[in-house]
Amino acid sequence: MTVPIKVEVVKWKSFDNEVFDTEERADDHEARVNGTRRTCPECNGSGSVDLYGDGRTNSSCDACGMKGYQDIQKEVAWK
């Protein structure tokens, strides 16, 4: 007797037709394309900073709150 197996694959598509495995990655991509998110310049996206430059002593990045990115508020210059 053969039993059918149903497989459902969920993907997310951004407004520019990029396809992602998770909703978080799709949201992150859209925010970066829109210019409302950037990689943290303090930790270069890692979420932690090297305190003494020795490569051994790391601490959480205060600039991004360990997220690895910073959200940017866009200002309207004219209407």
Residue pairs with C-beta under 8 A, 6 or more apart in sequence:
11 19
11 20
11 21
12 19
12 20
12 21
12 22
12 23
12 25
12 26
13 19
13 20
13 26
14 20
14 26
14 29
14 30
14 33
15 30
15 33
16 33
18 26
18 29
20 26
20 29
28 37
28 69
31 37
31 71
32 38
35 72
35 74
36 71
36 72
36 73
36 74
37 69
37 70
37 71
37 72
38 69
38 70
38 72
39 45
39 68
39 69
39 70
40 47
40 61
40 63
40 64
40 67
40 68
40 69
40 70
41 63
42 49
42 61
42 62
42 63
42 64
43 49
43 61
43 63
43 64
43 68
45 68
45 69
46 61
46 68
47 60
47 61
47 64
47 66
47 67
47 68
48 58
48 59
48 60
48 61
48 66
49 58
49 59
49 60
49 61
50 57
50 58
51 57
51 58
51 59
60 66
61 68
63 70
64 70
